[in-house]
Amino acid sequence: MKLHQVVFKDVSRRKKRVLYATIGVVIATMTVIGILTIALAGRARIYNQLEKYGANLSLVPATKSLDTGLGDLTLGSVTVGDNYIQQDSIPVIQQIADTEIRQKIKVEQAGNIATIAPQLLVQADVKGTSVILAGVDPKAEYKIKSWWQVAQGKYIDGANQAVVGSQAASLLRINVGDSIPLKGTTLTVIGILADTGSADDYRIFVPLDVAQTAFGKQGLVSTIDVRALCNACPVEIIADAINKQIPGIRAVAVKQVAASEMGMLDKINKLMLALGGVTLIVGGFGVVNTLMASVHERIKDIGIMKAVGASRKQIIVAFIYEAVVTGIIGGLIGYGAGTALAYAIGPLIFEGSTVSVVPLYLPVSILLAVLIAVLATLYPAYHATKIRIADCFRAV
């Protein structure tokens, strides 16, 4: 009879002891698979929450402030450079951002990846009050500011329309349906935004081309916001590329936002890996204790193997065979239990997330379980080879 046949026969004879060892492996793999499944399910949910941070790259005109004076007399400072960005630079900015993102995340996604939202800020007179009017690309602005909510009416969907910030609407006594005269153009207020707690509450938003035409700023914008959210998105690399390739523009990476986006994911991953590592260690010790007890129960069998000429290597291999069987069984059960665990607690951790079965984690579970079982077997197996034949038969 071959060695692996002897091992399989011995395993089937000691089902209870093998079950105890398997439980330790199952607990370890169940926790790891559950954590991985929950993390994968929560990733989309996390990205949706991160969208609320807004742009993570801001483009402004590359102006400079120069100190002026005469001898020791300081005369203040002056700003040198254009105060606007040429609108025809937007396609180049889009290409640079998309190229850097594709190279970073290794995808060939067609179409635009980054969201580019130009904005023209001008000072307008509305009902005798000076107010900031923002010309925007309605679709891009609404996408980049996903926290916006229209409290009354609806959002811009046509020409000569305007939405008003909550505070501006209150101070100017503007309601949905009112008309706003604007340098030969009449705008219709079709919506009022809910409070955002930002400067947007005090502004009036109109289509970009309407603002450009009314104030003679055709082809010009004041700022450009870029939203480039992806895992470890190269925001600073994009900013450097824009600064080098497009004159007259200063691209600034909003480091706080980018750090928050990626730092949150890193912290979650590290925490989950730490929990998984602790569980693996605990499960491994459980398997070691069970197998050590198994060695003491099998002193007679080990002595017989040595008496008939079994080498130390063969005894160790016999224990490893048993560990492989335990690992495969534990990995299969651990995968199912881990997936069930993810379904149970995943929505509690990431509210609104959808947990699904991940077939790719099945081989991961089996390999991990076998690795745990084999590593936990090495010391008991080595200990078994140290038992003397005389001690084995004395224990009978």
Secondary structure, 3 states (H helix, E strand, C coil): CCHHHHHHHHHHHCHHHHHHHHHHHHHHHHHHHHHHHHHHHHHHHHHHHHHHHCCCEEEEECCEEEEEEECCEEEEEEEECCCCEEHHHHHHHHHHHHHHHHHHHCCCCCCCCCEEEEEEEEEEEECCEEEEEEEECHHHHHHHCCCCCEEEECCCCCCCEEEECHHHHHHHCCCCCCEEEECCEEEEEEEEECCCCCHHHHEEEEEHHHHHHHCCCCCEECEEEEECCCCCCCHHHHHHHHHHHCCCEEEEECHHHHHHHHHHHHHHHHHHHHHHHHHHHHHHHHHHHHHHHHHHHCHHHHHHHHHCCCCHHHHHHHHHHHHHHHHHHHHHHHHHHHHHHHHHHHHHHCCCCCCCCCCCHHHHHHHHHHHHHHHHHHHHHHHHHCCCHHHHHHCC
